[in-house]
Amino acid sequence: MGFLKDRQILLLEDSPLTAKFLKEVIEKEDGTAIWYDDLERFDVGKEPYDLVFADFLIKGKTSAELVSQLKKHYPHLHIILHTAHSLTSPEIEKNRHLYSAILKKPASAEAVLQVIRRHLKFPLQGIKALILEDARVSLQAMTRILEELGATVFAFSDIEEKKILAQSYDLAILDIYIGEKKSLSLIPKLKVHNPGLIVLVISSSPNALLEEPIAESLVSYIAQKPITDKQFRSIILEICGAARKIERRKEIRIEGRFNCWLARFDRELNKAGVFESPYLVDMSRGGMSFQSFFQYEPNEEILIWFLPQEQSQELLEMRGTIRWKNEVSTSGIGKIYAYGVEFRPQLSPGFQKWENLIAQHQ
């Protein structure tokens, strides 16, 4: 998937050859290019764009007036002047303030992509991300996707503690097992250096978190391998969209013995999505309610893990269905929703033990 997926770029250009070249560069990265070769036909307020390439002279008329109107409608829109016109001409000098950058024709595909990356806003722009993963293919894929989303990536295939802790991070993505070593002992140290750190564990054996309750309590999200590039991209966008609003993960405990984790369950794939630790969990024998920044819908199936704080206790796995949803907050930290879940005993291996546990504390 190219880094311009779901991005729309406007081309104001009267040369069919140049427009074709720009469209090919943009579409190769999965972007959409909208081309106008006649300024009279263009409607400024018709739809928003992520970026604009504008020639200075289009069929004998300058694009400066139209560009000025675009800036009034969309003050933060970056407009790239892409021209063969003399850059020292009085007309360009007069209107230079309207353009974020100037790209002299003819420009290479590499130069076009560089100017796009420099001026296009990306979801993870300004985010520093740590990846600790010993599988080379996975490490390369995650690095590529995060960079496409605008993050600055620090990738490691081994636990080089001194080098890892030398940087500051906003997001840490870790496999549990790095060769024969475990990465979990790094998590408390990372949190000390980066108090607001979002920690995502992606592992084929997330149950290994049970052996490190302190590290587990500091993990923000859990995802189970294998995951596709598309799933990884979706997970990152979802957790960064929500987690940026949260100063720290709020630990949930049931009678001081368990942490609660839940994820949307995909029946077709027979697999859970990204696990989160929800807020304000209230339990009963037949179900639970919770609050979250994540978006779930009634009748969606949910997989729930109750991870014990003590190694002598067992993980309880439950399945449930979202029965109701209410918006409870639209404050400065964003929308928070309350959900009600009904457990499905026939699909829940831990249901009987759960009922016994609840009965003991009623």
N, C-alpha and C positions, 0 to 999 in steps of 0.2 A: 504494500500500500504506500503510495507516494505521500510526501509531506504536505501536499496541497489538497488532500482529500477534503471535500465539502467547502472549499474556498472558491470564491467567485472574483475574477479579475477582469476589469474593464479595459478594453483596448480602444483608444481613440486614434485611429491610424488610417490614412488614405492609400497606403501602399499595400496591395494584396499580398505581395511577396513577404513584406515585413510582418503583416498580420498573420500570415500562414506560419511563419517561423516562430513567432511568439506563442501562437496557439499550440503548436507542436511541443514546445518546451513546457508549457503549462500543463497540457493534457498528459504528457509523459509522467508527470508527478501527480496525476489524478485530480488536477484542478479543472475548473470550468472557465473558459475564456469567452467573454461577450464582446463582439467586435462591432464598432460603428465607424463607417468611413465618411459619414455626412453629419456634421454638427447640427444641422437643422432637424434631423430625425431623432436626436437624442433627447430624452425626457429626464431631467436632472433628478427629480424626486420619485421616479418610478420604482426603483429598488436599490437597496444598499449594496455596496461592494466592499471587498476586503482590501483591494489595492487597485491603482489605476496606472496604466502606461499611456502617456499622451504625447503625440508628436506636437511640435510647435505650430507648424503650418499644415493645415488640412484643407485641400482644395482651395488654396489661396487665402484662407482665413486663419487667423491665429486662434489657438485653443484657449488663450489666457482668460477670456471672459467666461467661457464655460467652466474652466477649472476653478475660477473664483466663485462661481455659483455652487459648484460641488463642495468647496471648502465651507461655504456658509451652511449648507445642509448637513454636512458631515465634517465637523471641525477637526476630528482626529484622523481623518482619512489620509493616508500617505499617497502622494501622486508623484510618479516618476516621469520626468521629462526625457523622452526618448527621441532624439532628433539628430539630423545631419546639419542643421542650421548652425551658423557661426555662434559660438557661445559668448563672443564679445559684442554681439549686435545690441544696439540700444533697446530693442524690443524685449530680448531675453533678460538683459540687465534690469529692466524696469519691473519684470514679473518674476524674477528669480525666487522671491520670497514665497511664491505659491507652491513651489515644488520641494519635495523632501530630498530628492537626489536627481542628478543629471547623468544620463547614460548616452554616450555618443554613438551614433550609428557609423558603421555596422558593429553591433555588439555580439560577442560569442554567447552560446547557450550557457556556459559557465558563469559569465558576467551577469546575465539575466537572472540566473538562480541565486547568485550572491546578493544582488540588490533586493530580490524578493525576500530572502531569508533575513536580511538586515532590517527591513521595514515592515514586514508583516507581523501582526501580533499573534503569538502562539499561546496555547493554554497553559504551558508550563514555563513560560518566559520568566527568567529570574530565579527559577528553582534549581537548587544544587542537589543532584541525586547520586547516591552511592549504590552500586550493584556489587554484590558478593556472590559469585556463581562459578562453579568449577567446570560446568559443561560449556565448551567453547561456542557451540552453535547457539545455545540459549543466551549466553553472555553477549554475543554479537547482535542477536535479534533484539534483545531488550535495550541494548545501547542505541541501536539504530532508531527504534521507535521513540525512545525518550528524547533523542536529539531532534527527531522530526517534530516532536511536540514542543520543542523550544528549551528543553532542560539542558543544563551543563552536567555532564556525566563523568563520574569517577568510577571506573570499572576495575574490579580485582577478581582474579581467579584463585587466589590463595589468601589465607588469613595473615596479611602483613600488618599486624596491629599498629605498629608505630606509624607507618605510612597512612593507614586508614584514619587513625585518630588525629592526624596532622591537619585534616581539612574539616570545614564545617559543612553541614548538610541540612536540607529541609525534608528529604525523603530518603529512606534506606530500604533497599530490596535485597533480601537475604535468603539463600537456601540454608537449610539447617545443617546439612552435611557438606563440608568442603573437603573432598578426599576422605580421609579417615578422621578428620577433625570436626568439631562442632562450632558453629558460629555464634551460638546463643550467649556465650559468656561475653561477647562483644556488646550486646544490646544495652546492658546497664551503663557501660562506659560511654557508648555513643549518646545515650540520653543525658548523661552528666554534662557532656560537651555541647549537646544540642537539645535543650529542654523541650522545645516544641517539635521535635522530630516525629515524622510519620513513619512508622515501621511496618513494612509489608513483608510477611514471610511467605515464600512460594516454595513448596516442598512436596515431594512424593510421599513423605511420612510426617505429616504435621503432628501426629500423636506424640512425637518425640518432645514436643513442648511440655508434656506432662512431667518430664524429668527435670525441668528447669522452671519452677513456678514463679520465681522472681522475674526471669526474662519474659515468660509468657504474659505476666501482668503488664509488661511495658510494650507488648506488641499491639499495633493498631488494627491490622487486618491480616487475614490468613487466606491464601489461595492454594489449591491442591493441584499438583502436576498430574498429567500433562496439560498445558494450556496452549492454545494457538496464538499467533501474533495478533489476530483480531480480538481475541478474548483479553489478552494482556493490555492492549490499547484501551479497550473498554473499561477494564478494571482501574487502570491508572487515571483515566478521565473521571471516573466515578468517585474514587477515593480522594483525589485532589480537589474535586469540586466541593466535596463535603468537608474533608479534613482541614482545609485551609481555614474554616470557620471555627474550628475547635482548638482551644489552647492545648489541651492534653486529653488523652484517652481517659474516660471515666470508668474505673473498675467496677464491675458488677459482681456481687457475691451473693450466693444463696445460703443463708444460715452460716455464713463465714466459711463455706466449704467448697464452693464452686464459682467459676467464672462462666458467664453465658456468652456463647458465640452463635450467630445465625447467618444464613445465606439463602438467597433465592435458589430454588432447585429446578434444574432444567430436565424435564421428563424425557425429552428426545435424546439428550446426551447422557441421561442417567448420571448427572454430575452437578455438584453445587457450584455456584459462582463464588464471589469473594465474600469471606466471612467478616462480619463486623461485630464489635462488642456494643450492644445497644444501651440505651439510657433508661432509667426509671423502670426497671423490669418488675412486674408484679405477677406472682405465680399462683396457680390453683391446681387442683388435680387434673382438670381436663384441658387446661390451656394456660395462656400467659398474655400479658399486654406489655408493650414497650414503646419507647420513643426513639426516633432516628431522623437523621438528615437524608437518608436514602429513600428512594421512591419505590414502594411496593404497592401492589394493587389487590383489591379483594379477589379471592379465589386463587391467588398465586400460592404455589406450594413452597414451604420453607423447611430447610434442614437446620436443626438446632443441636449444638453440642454444649453439654455442661461439663466443663473441664475441671477436675478436682484440684484443690490446692494441696492435697496430701497424696503422696504416691501410693498410699494404702487404699485410696478410693479409686473407683472405676470411672472412666469416661461414660457418660450417658448420652446416647444418640437418639434424637426424637425427630419425627416429621410432623408438620402441621400445615394448616391452611389459613391464610389471611382472611378473616371474616369481616373486619371493619377497619376504616381508616378515617382519621380526623386531623385537620390542621390545627395545631395547638399554639404556634408562634410564628410571627412574621417580623421578628425584631431585627436589629442590625446584624445578628449572626446568621440570618437567613431563615428559611422555612423549616420548621420542625413538625413532624407528623407523629401522631399516636396510632398504634395498630393493635388489633386484637387477633390472637392466634388460637385456633382450636387444634389440639393435638389429634393425631390419627394413630390410635393404638396399634392397629394391624400393621402399620409400616414403621413402628417405633420400637427398636430392639430394647431400649432402656425404659419403656413405659411402666412396667410393673415395679421396677426398682424405684422409679420416680414417684409413683403413687405411694409406695411404702415410706419413702423419705418425707413426702409432704404430710402423710398421716402422723408421723412421729412428732411433727412440730405444730400440729393443730391443737 
